[in-house]
Amino acid sequence: MNEKEMIIVDEHGQERLCTIIFTKDIDEHMYVVFEFNDTKEFSAAEYVPNPEKPEEGEFIAIEDEHIWSQLEEALSEYDGE
């Protein structure tokens, strides 16, 4: 696995390999936009680093429509490059 890949455990307990497309800071929070390698679907989550181990952290589901809108716009711009 390279530095642009990560494994996410889905709601069914399945490990899924993902590729990080980009990260974006919004309102002092970091968001990660990624693609599931098996389905080529895009998703995103807020990344909260572990203060004791900076290379590790956790993902939190995004529930704010304003944040989703900004990330979708950023993904459109990214795809257009």
N, C-alpha and C positions, 0 to 999 in steps of 0.2 A: 504494500500500500504506500502510495507517495503522499507528500505533504498536502496535496489538494484533495485527497480522499479521506473519508471518514465513514464510520459505521454507526448507523442509527438503529435503535431497537424500536420497532413500530408498536402500535396498540395491541397487536396479536403476539408480541414477544419474539417476532422474527427479526433477525439481524439483516439489515439492508445496506449495501455498499452505495455510497453517494459521492458525487464529485462536487466540490465547492466551486460555484461559479464566480461569486464575488461576495465581499462583505461591505456593509454600509453603516455608517454611524448616523443615527437620527436621534435628536434630543438627548444626547449623552448616553445612548444605549447602542450596543453593537448587534447588528442583524446579519445573519448568514443566509444567502440564497444558494440553494444547491439543487442538484438533479439526481434523482434515483437512477442508478445505472441500469437496473433491470427493466424499468418501464419508461425511462426518459421523461418522466414527469418532473416538473419543477415544484419546489416548496421553499419555505423559509422559516426561520425561528430566531428568537432573540438568544444571543449567546451571553452567558454570565460566567466570567472567569472565576476560578477557584483562587481566593487570595493566597492560599498556602502553596498551591501548585499552579503557577501561571499558565503552564502548557495544557492544563486540564480545565474543564468547566462543564456547565450544563446548558441544555437548551430548554427554552420556555416557549410554549405555544403563543403565537401572536393572535390577540383577540381584537385589537384596535383597527377598525376599518381604514382610518387615516394612514396608519403605518403600512398596511397592506397596499393601499393605493400608491404610496411613495415607492415601495419596493417593486410593484408591478411596472411603474413608470421607469424606474432604473433598469429593470430587466429588458424593457422595450428598447431603451437607449443602448444597452449593452448588445442586444441582438442586432441592432442596426449598424454597429461599428464594422 
